[in-house]
Amino acid sequence: MIQALRVGPVSSIAAAQQLDIVHPPSTIRHLRKLGWGILTRWCYQAAAPGRRPHRVGLYVLVEENQ
């Protein structure tokens, strides 16, 4: 997840589908406890083509772990 966040923002759908992270919010919570500065922004995104968009977390790395 950290490598992907260093490239740019990662949505919870992208984390689940592309990074094979089962529960992205839990992973983000764990990284924050370790000192990573990660913001959650909200956006609307479809889980698959043709599906209705719904609100998902968009994670943004703002500070590296010291």
PQR file with spaces between the fields and no chain letter, atoms N, CA, C, O and H, PARSE charges and radii, in Angstrom:
ATOM       1  N    MET     1       0.827   -1.189    0.000 -0.4000 1.5000
ATOM       2  CA   MET     1       0.000    0.000    0.000 -0.0000 2.0000
ATOM       3  C    MET     1       0.868    1.248    0.000  0.5500 1.7000
ATOM       4  O    MET     1       0.581    2.197   -0.730 -0.5500 1.4000
ATOM       5  N    ILE     2       1.921    1.264    0.803 -0.4000 1.5000
ATOM       6  CA   ILE     2       2.783    2.450    0.881 -0.0000 2.0000
ATOM       7  C    ILE     2       3.411    2.753   -0.469  0.5500 1.7000
ATOM       8  O    ILE     2       3.467    3.913   -0.878 -0.5500 1.4000
ATOM       9  H    ILE     2       2.154    0.493    1.396  0.4000 1.0000
ATOM      10  N    GLN     3       3.886    1.724   -1.170 -0.4000 1.5000
ATOM      11  CA   GLN     3       4.487    1.952   -2.488 -0.0000 2.0000
ATOM      12  C    GLN     3       3.478    2.585   -3.441  0.5500 1.7000
ATOM      13  O    GLN     3       3.821    3.497   -4.194 -0.5500 1.4000
ATOM      14  H    GLN     3       3.840    0.782   -0.838  0.4000 1.0000
ATOM      15  N    ALA     4       2.244    2.110   -3.412 -0.4000 1.5000
ATOM      16  CA   ALA     4       1.202    2.670   -4.272 -0.0000 2.0000
ATOM      17  C    ALA     4       0.881    4.105   -3.870  0.5500 1.7000
ATOM      18  O    ALA     4       0.688    4.958   -4.737 -0.5500 1.4000
ATOM      19  H    ALA     4       1.965    1.370   -2.800  0.4000 1.0000
ATOM      20  N    LEU     5       0.820    4.385   -2.564 -0.4000 1.5000
ATOM      21  CA   LEU     5       0.519    5.744   -2.098 -0.0000 2.0000
ATOM      22  C    LEU     5       1.635    6.719   -2.453  0.5500 1.7000
ATOM      23  O    LEU     5       1.379    7.906   -2.653 -0.5500 1.4000
ATOM      24  H    LEU     5       0.976    3.693   -1.860  0.4000 1.0000
ATOM      25  N    ARG     6       2.857    6.234   -2.533 -0.4000 1.5000
ATOM      26  CA   ARG     6       3.969    7.109   -2.916 -0.0000 2.0000
ATOM      27  C    ARG     6       3.842    7.557   -4.367  0.5500 1.7000
ATOM      28  O    ARG     6       4.357    8.613   -4.735 -0.5500 1.4000
ATOM      29  H    ARG     6       3.065    5.270   -2.370  0.4000 1.0000
ATOM      30  N    VAL     7       3.171    6.776   -5.185 -0.4000 1.5000
ATOM      31  CA   VAL     7       2.948    7.130   -6.586 -0.0000 2.0000
ATOM      32  C    VAL     7       1.811    8.131   -6.715  0.5500 1.7000
ATOM      33  O    VAL     7       1.853    9.023   -7.563 -0.5500 1.4000
ATOM      34  H    VAL     7       2.752    5.919   -4.887  0.4000 1.0000
ATOM      35  N    GLY     8       0.779    7.980   -5.856 -0.4000 1.5000
ATOM      36  CA   GLY     8      -0.355    8.890   -5.899 -0.0000 2.0000
ATOM      37  C    GLY     8      -1.502    8.349   -5.075  0.5500 1.7000
ATOM      38  O    GLY     8      -1.377    7.286   -4.466 -0.5500 1.4000
ATOM      39  H    GLY     8       0.745    7.256   -5.167  0.4000 1.0000
ATOM      40  N    PRO     9      -2.631    9.066   -5.042 -0.5600 1.5000
ATOM      41  CA   PRO     9      -3.784    8.634   -4.256  0.2800 2.0000
ATOM      42  C    PRO     9      -4.287    7.257   -4.696  0.5500 1.7000
ATOM      43  O    PRO     9      -4.205    6.894   -5.870 -0.5500 1.4000
ATOM      44  N    VAL    10      -4.810    6.502   -3.727 -0.4000 1.5000
ATOM      45  CA   VAL    10      -5.329    5.152   -3.981 -0.0000 2.0000
ATOM      46  C    VAL    10      -6.732    5.063   -3.391  0.5500 1.7000
ATOM      47  O    VAL    10      -6.929    5.351   -2.210 -0.5500 1.4000
ATOM      48  H    VAL    10      -4.877    6.797   -2.774  0.4000 1.0000
ATOM      49  N    SER    11      -7.700    4.669   -4.202 -0.4000 1.5000
ATOM      50  CA   SER    11      -9.061    4.495   -3.690 -0.0000 2.0000
ATOM      51  C    SER    11      -9.179    3.127   -3.020  0.5500 1.7000
ATOM      52  O    SER    11      -8.374    2.229   -3.267 -0.5500 1.4000
ATOM      53  H    SER    11      -7.540    4.435   -5.161  0.4000 1.0000
ATOM      54  N    SER    12     -10.178    2.987   -2.182 -0.4000 1.5000
ATOM      55  CA   SER    12     -10.378    1.694   -1.514 -0.0000 2.0000
ATOM      56  C    SER    12     -10.709    0.606   -2.529  0.5500 1.7000
ATOM      57  O    SER    12     -10.351   -0.554   -2.322 -0.5500 1.4000
ATOM      58  H    SER    12     -10.832    3.717   -1.982  0.4000 1.0000
ATOM      59  N    ILE    13     -11.384    0.957   -3.619 -0.4000 1.5000
ATOM      60  CA   ILE    13     -11.679   -0.038   -4.661 -0.0000 2.0000
ATOM      61  C    ILE    13     -10.395   -0.470   -5.358  0.5500 1.7000
ATOM      62  O    ILE    13     -10.184   -1.663   -5.577 -0.5500 1.4000
ATOM      63  H    ILE    13     -11.674    1.899   -3.787  0.4000 1.0000
ATOM      64  N    ALA    14      -9.533    0.486   -5.711 -0.4000 1.5000
ATOM      65  CA   ALA    14      -8.262    0.148   -6.355 -0.0000 2.0000
ATOM      66  C    ALA    14      -7.387   -0.691   -5.429  0.5500 1.7000
ATOM      67  O    ALA    14      -6.729   -1.628   -5.880 -0.5500 1.4000
ATOM      68  H    ALA    14      -9.704    1.455   -5.533  0.4000 1.0000
ATOM      69  N    ALA    15      -7.375   -0.364   -4.142 -0.4000 1.5000
ATOM      70  CA   ALA    15      -6.578   -1.134   -3.185 -0.0000 2.0000
ATOM      71  C    ALA    15      -7.062   -2.579   -3.122  0.5500 1.7000
ATOM      72  O    ALA    15      -6.254   -3.505   -3.061 -0.5500 1.4000
ATOM      73  H    ALA    15      -7.910    0.397   -3.775  0.4000 1.0000
ATOM      74  N    ALA    16      -8.361   -2.767   -3.137 -0.4000 1.5000
ATOM      75  CA   ALA    16      -8.916   -4.120   -3.071 -0.0000 2.0000
ATOM      76  C    ALA    16      -8.674   -4.878   -4.371  0.5500 1.7000
ATOM      77  O    ALA    16      -8.260   -6.037   -4.344 -0.5500 1.4000
ATOM      78  H    ALA    16      -9.018   -2.014   -3.186  0.4000 1.0000
ATOM      79  N    GLN    17      -8.929   -4.238   -5.503 -0.4000 1.5000
ATOM      80  CA   GLN    17      -8.843   -4.933   -6.785 -0.0000 2.0000
ATOM      81  C    GLN    17      -7.421   -5.075   -7.305  0.5500 1.7000
ATOM      82  O    GLN    17      -7.049   -6.145   -7.786 -0.5500 1.4000
ATOM      83  H    GLN    17      -9.266   -3.296   -5.525  0.4000 1.0000
ATOM      84  N    GLN    18      -6.625   -4.029   -7.221 -0.4000 1.5000
ATOM      85  CA   GLN    18      -5.297   -4.038   -7.825 -0.0000 2.0000
ATOM      86  C    GLN    18      -4.191   -4.456   -6.867  0.5500 1.7000
ATOM      87  O    GLN    18      -3.197   -5.053   -7.280 -0.5500 1.4000
ATOM      88  H    GLN    18      -6.927   -3.159   -6.831  0.4000 1.0000
ATOM      89  N    LEU    19      -4.363   -4.143   -5.587 -0.4000 1.5000
ATOM      90  CA   LEU    19      -3.326   -4.471   -4.604 -0.0000 2.0000
ATOM      91  C    LEU    19      -3.675   -5.704   -3.779  0.5500 1.7000
ATOM      92  O    LEU    19      -2.879   -6.151   -2.954 -0.5500 1.4000
ATOM      93  H    LEU    19      -5.171   -3.658   -5.251  0.4000 1.0000
ATOM      94  N    ASP    20      -4.874   -6.256   -4.006 -0.4000 1.5000
ATOM      95  CA   ASP    20      -5.338   -7.461   -3.316 -0.0000 2.0000
ATOM      96  C    ASP    20      -5.375   -7.282   -1.798  0.5500 1.7000
ATOM      97  O    ASP    20      -5.000   -8.179   -1.043 -0.5500 1.4000
ATOM      98  H    ASP    20      -5.521   -5.893   -4.677  0.4000 1.0000
ATOM      99  N    ILE    21      -5.833   -6.109   -1.369 -0.4000 1.5000
ATOM     100  CA   ILE    21      -5.992   -5.823    0.058 -0.0000 2.0000
ATOM     101  C    ILE    21      -7.458   -6.071    0.401  0.5500 1.7000
ATOM     102  O    ILE    21      -8.346   -5.405   -0.131 -0.5500 1.4000
ATOM     103  H    ILE    21      -6.138   -5.380   -1.982  0.4000 1.0000
ATOM     104  N    VAL    22      -7.706   -7.018    1.281 -0.4000 1.5000
ATOM     105  CA   VAL    22      -9.069   -7.448    1.575 -0.0000 2.0000
ATOM     106  C    VAL    22      -9.908   -6.339    2.188  0.5500 1.7000
ATOM     107  O    VAL    22     -11.057   -6.150    1.788 -0.5500 1.4000
ATOM     108  H    VAL    22      -6.985   -7.559    1.713  0.4000 1.0000
ATOM     109  N    HIS    23      -9.357   -5.592    3.161 -0.4000 1.5000
ATOM     110  CA   HIS    23     -10.108   -4.533    3.826 -0.0000 2.0000
ATOM     111  C    HIS    23      -9.221   -3.291    3.919  0.5500 1.7000
ATOM     112  O    HIS    23      -8.559   -3.083    4.936 -0.5500 1.4000
ATOM     113  H    HIS    23      -8.424   -5.746    3.486  0.4000 1.0000
ATOM     114  N    PRO    24      -9.198   -2.464    2.871 -0.5600 1.5000
ATOM     115  CA   PRO    24      -8.312   -1.291    2.852  0.2800 2.0000
ATOM     116  C    PRO    24      -8.422   -0.367    4.063  0.5500 1.7000
ATOM     117  O    PRO    24      -7.385    0.092    4.543 -0.5500 1.4000
ATOM     118  N    PRO    25      -9.630   -0.060    4.596 -0.5600 1.5000
ATOM     119  CA   PRO    25      -9.674    0.828    5.761  0.2800 2.0000
ATOM     120  C    PRO    25      -8.878    0.302    6.960  0.5500 1.7000
ATOM     121  O    PRO    25      -8.265    1.075    7.697 -0.5500 1.4000
ATOM     122  N    SER    26      -8.893   -1.001    7.143 -0.4000 1.5000
ATOM     123  CA   SER    26      -8.133   -1.600    8.238 -0.0000 2.0000
ATOM     124  C    SER    26      -6.629   -1.431    8.015  0.5500 1.7000
ATOM     125  O    SER    26      -5.885   -1.150    8.954 -0.5500 1.4000
ATOM     126  H    SER    26      -9.391   -1.630    6.545  0.4000 1.0000
ATOM     127  N    THR    27      -6.195   -1.601    6.784 -0.4000 1.5000
ATOM     128  CA   THR    27      -4.777   -1.423    6.450 -0.0000 2.0000
ATOM     129  C    THR    27      -4.353    0.022    6.688  0.5500 1.7000
ATOM     130  O    THR    27      -3.280    0.268    7.238 -0.5500 1.4000
ATOM     131  H    THR    27      -6.799   -1.829    6.021  0.4000 1.0000
ATOM     132  N    ILE    28      -5.179    0.971    6.282 -0.4000 1.5000
ATOM     133  CA   ILE    28      -4.882    2.389    6.481 -0.0000 2.0000
ATOM     134  C    ILE    28      -4.817    2.720    7.971  0.5500 1.7000
ATOM     135  O    ILE    28      -3.923    3.442    8.413 -0.5500 1.4000
ATOM     136  H    ILE    28      -6.050    0.771    5.835  0.4000 1.0000
ATOM     137  N    ARG    29      -5.758    2.196    8.735 -0.4000 1.5000
ATOM     138  CA   ARG    29      -5.767    2.414   10.191 -0.0000 2.0000
ATOM     139  C    ARG    29      -4.461    1.908   10.817  0.5500 1.7000
ATOM     140  O    ARG    29      -3.876    2.577   11.668 -0.5500 1.4000
ATOM     141  H    ARG    29      -6.484    1.609    8.376  0.4000 1.0000
ATOM     142  N    HIS    30      -4.015    0.733   10.394 -0.4000 1.5000
ATOM     143  CA   HIS    30      -2.767    0.153   10.913 -0.0000 2.0000
ATOM     144  C    HIS    30      -1.568    1.033   10.537  0.5500 1.7000
ATOM     145  O    HIS    30      -0.701    1.286   11.374 -0.5500 1.4000
ATOM     146  H    HIS    30      -4.490    0.190    9.702  0.4000 1.0000
ATOM     147  N    LEU    31      -1.515    1.494    9.296 -0.4000 1.5000
ATOM     148  CA   LEU    31      -0.408    2.348    8.862 -0.0000 2.0000
ATOM     149  C    LEU    31      -0.384    3.668    9.627  0.5500 1.7000
ATOM     150  O    LEU    31       0.687    4.170    9.970 -0.5500 1.4000
ATOM     151  H    LEU    31      -2.219    1.288    8.616  0.4000 1.0000
ATOM     152  N    ARG    32      -1.552    4.224    9.891 -0.4000 1.5000
ATOM     153  CA   ARG    32      -1.613    5.464   10.682 -0.0000 2.0000
ATOM     154  C    ARG    32      -1.074    5.242   12.087  0.5500 1.7000
ATOM     155  O    ARG    32      -0.371    6.099   12.622 -0.5500 1.4000
ATOM     156  H    ARG    32      -2.421    3.816    9.612  0.4000 1.0000
ATOM     157  N    LYS    33      -1.394    4.107   12.689 -0.4000 1.5000
ATOM     158  CA   LYS    33      -0.876    3.799   14.036 -0.0000 2.0000
ATOM     159  C    LYS    33       0.643    3.679   14.027  0.5500 1.7000
ATOM     160  O    LYS    33       1.295    3.931   15.040 -0.5500 1.4000
ATOM     161  H    LYS    33      -1.966    3.410   12.255  0.4000 1.0000
ATOM     162  N    LEU    34       1.211    3.291   12.874 -0.4000 1.5000
ATOM     163  CA   LEU    34       2.664    3.179   12.747 -0.0000 2.0000
ATOM     164  C    LEU    34       3.329    4.522   12.453  0.5500 1.7000
ATOM     165  O    LEU    34       4.554    4.601   12.369 -0.5500 1.4000
ATOM     166  H    LEU    34       0.681    3.086   12.051  0.4000 1.0000
ATOM     167  N    GLY    35       2.529    5.576   12.297 -0.4000 1.5000
ATOM     168  CA   GLY    35       3.084    6.911   12.107 -0.0000 2.0000
ATOM     169  C    GLY    35       3.005    7.471   10.695  0.5500 1.7000
ATOM     170  O    GLY    35       3.516    8.563   10.447 -0.5500 1.4000
ATOM     171  H    GLY    35       1.533    5.511   12.366  0.4000 1.0000
ATOM     172  N    TRP    36       2.388    6.767    9.773 -0.4000 1.5000
ATOM     173  CA   TRP    36       2.243    7.275    8.411 -0.0000 2.0000
ATOM     174  C    TRP    36       1.141    8.325    8.375  0.5500 1.7000
ATOM     175  O    TRP    36       0.076    8.135    8.963 -0.5500 1.4000
ATOM     176  H    TRP    36       1.973    5.880    9.975  0.4000 1.0000
ATOM     177  N    GLY    37       1.395    9.424    7.688 -0.4000 1.5000
ATOM     178  CA   GLY    37       0.400   10.478    7.532 -0.0000 2.0000
ATOM     179  C    GLY    37      -0.440   10.223    6.294  0.5500 1.7000
ATOM     180  O    GLY    37      -0.014   10.519    5.178 -0.5500 1.4000
ATOM     181  H    GLY    37       2.260    9.578    7.210  0.4000 1.0000
ATOM     182  N    ILE    38      -1.619    9.680    6.486 -0.4000 1.5000
ATOM     183  CA   ILE    38      -2.499    9.336    5.370 -0.0000 2.0000
ATOM     184  C    ILE    38      -3.856   10.007    5.600  0.5500 1.7000
ATOM     185  O    ILE    38      -4.498    9.805    6.630 -0.5500 1.4000
ATOM     186  H    ILE    38      -1.965    9.439    7.393  0.4000 1.0000
ATOM     187  N    LEU    39      -4.274   10.803    4.625 -0.4000 1.5000
ATOM     188  CA   LEU    39      -5.585   11.445    4.675 -0.0000 2.0000
ATOM     189  C    LEU    39      -6.598   10.607    3.909  0.5500 1.7000
ATOM     190  O    LEU    39      -6.250    9.900    2.964 -0.5500 1.4000
ATOM     191  H    LEU    39      -3.752   10.967    3.787  0.4000 1.0000
ATOM     192  N    THR    40      -7.846   10.696    4.325 -0.4000 1.5000
ATOM     193  CA   THR    40      -8.938   10.077    3.572 -0.0000 2.0000
ATOM     194  C    THR    40      -9.781   11.185    2.978  0.5500 1.7000
ATOM     195  O    THR    40     -10.305   12.043    3.689 -0.5500 1.4000
ATOM     196  H    THR    40      -8.129   11.271    5.093  0.4000 1.0000
ATOM     197  N    ARG    41      -9.901   11.150    1.680 -0.4000 1.5000
ATOM     198  CA   ARG    41     -10.810   12.047    0.969 -0.0000 2.0000
ATOM     199  C    ARG    41     -11.909   11.163    0.407  0.5500 1.7000
ATOM     200  O    ARG    41     -11.707    9.964    0.219 -0.5500 1.4000
ATOM     201  H    ARG    41      -9.476   10.453    1.103  0.4000 1.0000
ATOM     202  N    TRP    42     -13.046   11.730    0.145 -0.4000 1.5000
ATOM     203  CA   TRP    42     -14.168   10.947   -0.361 -0.0000 2.0000
ATOM     204  C    TRP    42     -14.408   11.258   -1.822  0.5500 1.7000
ATOM     205  O    TRP    42     -14.338   12.413   -2.241 -0.5500 1.4000
ATOM     206  H    TRP    42     -13.210   12.705    0.298  0.4000 1.0000
ATOM     207  N    CYS    43     -14.694   10.216   -2.602 -0.4000 1.5000
ATOM     208  CA   CYS    43     -15.015   10.389   -4.011 -0.0000 2.0000
ATOM     209  C    CYS    43     -16.075    9.356   -4.391  0.5500 1.7000
ATOM     210  O    CYS    43     -16.384    8.455   -3.611 -0.5500 1.4000
ATOM     211  H    CYS    43     -14.752    9.278   -2.262  0.4000 1.0000
ATOM     212  N    TYR    44     -16.616    9.494   -5.572 -0.4000 1.5000
ATOM     213  CA   TYR    44     -17.593    8.534   -6.078 -0.0000 2.0000
ATOM     214  C    TYR    44     -16.946    7.736   -7.195  0.5500 1.7000
ATOM     215  O    TYR    44     -16.381    8.300   -8.132 -0.5500 1.4000
ATOM     216  H    TYR    44     -16.365   10.226   -6.205  0.4000 1.0000
ATOM     217  N    GLN    45     -17.033    6.418   -7.085 -0.4000 1.5000
ATOM     218  CA   GLN    45     -16.375    5.550   -8.045 -0.0000 2.0000
ATOM     219  C    GLN    45     -17.195    4.278   -8.209  0.5500 1.7000
ATOM     220  O    GLN    45     -17.751    3.761   -7.240 -0.5500 1.4000
ATOM     221  H    GLN    45     -17.491    5.959   -6.323  0.4000 1.0000
ATOM     222  N    ALA    46     -17.269    3.778   -9.430 -0.4000 1.5000
ATOM     223  CA   ALA    46     -17.963    2.514   -9.690 -0.0000 2.0000
ATOM     224  C    ALA    46     -17.000    1.358   -9.440  0.5500 1.7000
ATOM     225  O    ALA    46     -15.814    1.457   -9.757 -0.5500 1.4000
ATOM     226  H    ALA    46     -16.817    4.198  -10.218  0.4000 1.0000
ATOM     227  N    ALA    47     -17.499    0.273   -8.877 -0.4000 1.5000
ATOM     228  CA   ALA    47     -16.671   -0.899   -8.606 -0.0000 2.0000
ATOM     229  C    ALA    47     -16.376   -1.684   -9.881  0.5500 1.7000
ATOM     230  O    ALA    47     -15.382   -2.408   -9.950 -0.5500 1.4000
ATOM     231  H    ALA    47     -18.462    0.192   -8.620  0.4000 1.0000
ATOM     232  N    ALA    48     -17.234   -1.543  -10.888 -0.4000 1.5000
ATOM     233  CA   ALA    48     -17.051   -2.231  -12.164 -0.0000 2.0000
ATOM     234  C    ALA    48     -17.731   -1.411  -13.248  0.5500 1.7000
ATOM     235  O    ALA    48     -18.640   -0.632  -12.959 -0.5500 1.4000
ATOM     236  H    ALA    48     -18.041   -0.955  -10.832  0.4000 1.0000
ATOM     237  N    PRO    49     -17.298   -1.579  -14.501 -0.5600 1.5000
ATOM     238  CA   PRO    49     -17.953   -0.843  -15.594  0.2800 2.0000
ATOM     239  C    PRO    49     -19.456   -1.133  -15.635  0.5500 1.7000
ATOM     240  O    PRO    49     -19.889   -2.276  -15.489 -0.5500 1.4000
ATOM     241  N    GLY    50     -20.227   -0.082  -15.834 -0.4000 1.5000
ATOM     242  CA   GLY    50     -21.669   -0.224  -15.899 -0.0000 2.0000
ATOM     243  C    GLY    50     -22.376   -0.209  -14.551  0.5500 1.7000
ATOM     244  O    GLY    50     -23.605   -0.179  -14.499 -0.5500 1.4000
ATOM     245  H    GLY    50     -19.875    0.846  -15.953  0.4000 1.0000
ATOM     246  N    ARG    51     -21.621   -0.228  -13.468 -0.4000 1.5000
ATOM     247  CA   ARG    51     -22.210   -0.187  -12.131 -0.0000 2.0000
ATOM     248  C    ARG    51     -22.356    1.251  -11.687  0.5500 1.7000
ATOM     249  O    ARG    51     -21.615    2.128  -12.130 -0.5500 1.4000
ATOM     250  H    ARG    51     -20.622   -0.253  -13.510  0.4000 1.0000
ATOM     251  N    ARG    52     -23.321    1.489  -10.804 -0.4000 1.5000
ATOM     252  CA   ARG    52     -23.498    2.836  -10.257 -0.0000 2.0000
ATOM     253  C    ARG    52     -22.331    3.203   -9.351  0.5500 1.7000
ATOM     254  O    ARG    52     -21.873    2.376   -8.563 -0.5500 1.4000
ATOM     255  H    ARG    52     -23.923    0.777  -10.443  0.4000 1.0000
ATOM     256  N    PRO    53     -21.850    4.433   -9.456 -0.5600 1.5000
ATOM     257  CA   PRO    53     -20.792    4.869   -8.529  0.2800 2.0000
ATOM     258  C    PRO    53     -21.335    4.997   -7.109  0.5500 1.7000
ATOM     259  O    PRO    53     -22.502    5.331   -6.907 -0.5500 1.4000
ATOM     260  N    HIS    54     -20.485    4.732   -6.144 -0.4000 1.5000
ATOM     261  CA   HIS    54     -20.836    4.983   -4.754 -0.0000 2.0000
ATOM     262  C    HIS    54     -19.642    5.612   -4.058  0.5500 1.7000
ATOM     263  O    HIS    54     -18.531    5.604   -4.588 -0.5500 1.4000
ATOM     264  H    HIS    54     -19.536    4.460   -6.308  0.4000 1.0000
ATOM     265  N    ARG    55     -19.866    6.148   -2.891 -0.4000 1.5000
ATOM     266  CA   ARG    55     -18.828    6.879   -2.164 -0.0000 2.0000
ATOM     267  C    ARG    55     -17.776    5.918   -1.630  0.5500 1.7000
ATOM     268  O    ARG    55     -18.091    4.939   -0.955 -0.5500 1.4000
ATOM     269  H    ARG    55     -20.768    6.154   -2.460  0.4000 1.0000
ATOM     270  N    VAL    56     -16.524    6.217   -1.945 -0.4000 1.5000
ATOM     271  CA   VAL    56     -15.408    5.388   -1.484 -0.0000 2.0000
ATOM     272  C    VAL    56     -14.305    6.286   -0.945  0.5500 1.7000
ATOM     273  O    VAL    56     -14.225    7.465   -1.289 -0.5500 1.4000
ATOM     274  H    VAL    56     -16.268    7.013   -2.493  0.4000 1.0000
ATOM     275  N    GLY    57     -13.466    5.720   -0.106 -0.4000 1.5000
ATOM     276  CA   GLY    57     -12.329    6.458    0.425 -0.0000 2.0000
ATOM     277  C    GLY    57     -11.228    6.570   -0.619  0.5500 1.7000
ATOM     278  O    GLY    57     -10.945    5.616   -1.344 -0.5500 1.4000
ATOM     279  H    GLY    57     -13.531    4.762    0.174  0.4000 1.0000
ATOM     280  N    LEU    58     -10.617    7.734   -0.686 -0.4000 1.5000
ATOM     281  CA   LEU    58      -9.462    7.968   -1.534 -0.0000 2.0000
ATOM     282  C    LEU    58      -8.331    8.345   -0.595  0.5500 1.7000
ATOM     283  O    LEU    58      -8.370    9.400    0.038 -0.5500 1.4000
ATOM     284  H    LEU    58     -10.847    8.508   -0.098  0.4000 1.0000
ATOM     285  N    TYR    59      -7.333    7.496   -0.502 -0.4000 1.5000
ATOM     286  CA   TYR    59      -6.253    7.671    0.468 -0.0000 2.0000
ATOM     287  C    TYR    59      -5.088    8.421   -0.152  0.5500 1.7000
ATOM     288  O    TYR    59      -4.661    8.124   -1.267 -0.5500 1.4000
ATOM     289  H    TYR    59      -7.301    6.639   -1.015  0.4000 1.0000
ATOM     290  N    VAL    60      -4.580    9.401    0.590 -0.4000 1.5000
ATOM     291  CA   VAL    60      -3.509   10.271    0.113 -0.0000 2.0000
ATOM     292  C    VAL    60      -2.397   10.292    1.152  0.5500 1.7000
ATOM     293  O    VAL    60      -2.635   10.605    2.318 -0.5500 1.4000
ATOM     294  H    VAL    60      -4.927    9.643    1.497  0.4000 1.0000
ATOM     295  N    LEU    61      -1.181    9.958    0.725 -0.4000 1.5000
ATOM     296  CA   LEU    61      -0.022    9.998    1.617 -0.0000 2.0000
ATOM     297  C    LEU    61       0.463   11.445    1.715  0.5500 1.7000
ATOM     298  O    LEU    61       0.826   12.056    0.709 -0.5500 1.4000
ATOM     299  H    LEU    61      -0.988    9.704   -0.223  0.4000 1.0000
ATOM     300  N    VAL    62       0.466   11.982    2.931 -0.4000 1.5000
ATOM     301  CA   VAL    62       0.896   13.371    3.134 -0.0000 2.0000
ATOM     302  C    VAL    62       2.179   13.469    3.959  0.5500 1.7000
ATOM     303  O    VAL    62       2.834   14.512    3.965 -0.5500 1.4000
ATOM     304  H    VAL    62       0.172   11.486    3.748  0.4000 1.0000
ATOM     305  N    GLU    63       2.539   12.395    4.651 -0.4000 1.5000
ATOM     306  CA   GLU    63       3.747   12.423    5.478 -0.0000 2.0000
ATOM     307  C    GLU    63       4.314   11.013    5.624  0.5500 1.7000
ATOM     308  O    GLU    63       3.600   10.069    5.964 -0.5500 1.4000
ATOM     309  H    GLU    63       2.008   11.548    4.646  0.4000 1.0000
ATOM     310  N    GLU    64       5.607   10.895    5.359 -0.4000 1.5000
ATOM     311  CA   GLU    64       6.297    9.609    5.508 -0.0000 2.0000
ATOM     312  C    GLU    64       6.461    9.265    6.981  0.5500 1.7000
ATOM     313  O    GLU    64       6.502   10.152    7.834 -0.5500 1.4000
ATOM     314  H    GLU    64       6.187   11.662    5.083  0.4000 1.0000
ATOM     315  N    ASN    65       6.554    7.987    7.272 -0.4000 1.5000
ATOM     316  CA   ASN    65       6.808    7.514    8.635 -0.0000 2.0000
ATOM     317  C    ASN    65       8.221    7.927    9.021  0.5500 1.7000
ATOM     318  O    ASN    65       9.162    7.724    8.254 -0.5500 1.4000
ATOM     319  H    ASN    65       6.521    7.266    6.579  0.4000 1.0000
ATOM     320  N    GLN    66       8.371    8.500   10.199 -0.4000 1.5000
ATOM     321  CA   GLN    66       9.690    8.953   10.649 -0.0000 2.0000
ATOM     322  C    GLN    66      10.453    7.859   11.304  0.5500 1.7000
ATOM     323  O    GLN    66      11.584    8.071   11.742 -0.5500 1.4000
ATOM     324  H    GLN    66       7.607    8.664   10.822  0.4000 1.0000
